[in-house]
């Protein structure tokens, strides 16, 4: 009886070990869905000292597939809603809808936890409208560098945490009365770039 128990325990441990290692095998596919909500109140530096309220809601989806050397590639979709309201009756909403491509390089720390570096390129359509008639349409493109951590809490389910550490950006907007065009580089991480998601290996 003891031998049978030890044999079954060994088989179970091997299955768990192999399933977690298989998360990074070539041909393994996965999806990730997540987002974040950020909001704050602040005193706007205006003559009226208006109180401003800002909220930012982000949703994102990724679908990837592993190749050799624990490198995964795939497609992503992204949506962000930004809402600004102040006591001076100024209100505006901004929508950002994007799609892009990413490459991840993973470094497993143990059978459940892995770190990764990510490079991604994404293009976004921007739409802004306000209650006083202001409107703006635009386009934003960026190449981003991200770092993240993936924790497999079940054989096929995992949590994914990531943050942006730098980006190269181009933005063009067609607003009234003036058009704008900007190119800029961001190198410092910020709390707004931190994302939490849940994923599943297929």
Secondary structure, 3 states (H helix, E strand, C coil): CHHHHHHHHHHHHHHHHHHHHHHHCCCCEEEEEEEEEEEEEEECCCCCCCEEEEEEEEEEEEEEEECHHHEEEEEEEEEEEEEEEECCCCEEEEEEEEEEEEEEEEEECCCCEEEEEEEEEEEEEEEEEECCCCEEEEEEEEEEEEEEEEEECCCCEEEEEEEEEEEEEEEEEEECCCEEEEEEEECCCCHHHCEEEEEEEC
